[in-house]
Amino acid sequence: MEINADIEIDLSGQQCPMPLLKAKLALNSMDSTQVLKVVATDPGSEKDFQLFINQTDHQILNFQKDERAYFYWIKKG
């Protein structure tokens, strides 16, 4: 599944809560319906991003993880 991101941020190496906070800042600067791709290495980001999305109008279009990182494609609500 190929999703084109309008903005991509690499937050590798940053620990909770920084990945979520920096993603929020990026989303605040974006237009509605734009897509943010986030790359994170913090295992806690999986839970943090899911809770955040449940409390907002944003939507996770895709989520992937491999041995080195977690990847989120978030559509701004």
N, C-alpha and C positions, 0 to 999 in steps of 0.2 A: 504494500500500500504506500504510494508516494504522495506525500502531502507537502505542498510548497509553503514554506514559512515566510512571512513578511519580515520577521526579526528572529535572529537566533542568538541565544546567550549561552556561553559555556561557563558553568559554575562548578566545574570539577575542582575537587580539593576543598571546597567550602563546606563547613558543617552547619547543621541546624542552629539557628533559623535562617541563616543567610540565603540559601537557595530560594526559599519561599519569599523572603522580603525583596530580593532583587527581581524575582519574577513579577511580584506585585507592582513594583516601580515601573518595570518595562510595560506591563499591561496598562498601567495608568496613562502612559504616553502614546498608546496605540488607539486607532480608530476601531469602532465596533465592527465585528466580523473579521478583523485581521487575525492572523495566526502567529503565535509565538512558539518557537521551538526552544526547549530548555534541555540542556545536558547537565546532569548532576551525578556526583559519585556518593553522596551521603545516603545510606540506606533508609534513613528516617524521612527522606524526601517523598518516598512513595506514600506513606500515611499522611504527611503534611499536605501534599498537593491534593489528595483525595478529599480530605476534610475541607480545604479551602474551596475547592470546586463545588462541593455540596452546599456551601454557604453563600455562593455568588451566582451570577448569571453566566459565568464563563463555562466552557465545555471542554473536556479532554477529548480531542478527536482521535488520538492514538497514544498508546503507551508501549514502550519496549524497554527491555533491559537485557544486558549481556554481562559478561564477566567483568567488564570495566566500568560500566555506567548505566544510568537510567535516562531515558529519553521521553520527553513529553511534548506533545503538540497541542497547544491550548488555543482555542478560538475565543476571542474576547466577546463577552456578552453585551 
